[in-house]
């Protein structure tokens, strides 16, 4: 994964986070655990983007795919 930064005007941050969340939900519909390495990489990249906007996602498997919780990102110190 690269260390490139993205720039999103603050008025669009919520929309971008919503798109990320929606894509992660779509991935969850076909996710196959250990067979989903590419999906894992995509989710990791999306979470890195969200962190740049000050948020992160907790992604948990459930019967319908993924349950996602958005929260404020706080780096570990």
C-alpha angles and dihedrals in degrees: 000000000000127000095230117143126224126214119214122171109242093243089063099043094094091052092049092048089050091052091049091049092049093050091050089052090051091051089052092060092067101023113137104187113231091014091060102075093137090051090051090053091050093049090048091052092049092049090051089053091050091050089056086058091050099260140092136193130231106212119197129175118242137163092279097046116269134002109209129200119189118209140166110276116240115181116228110252 
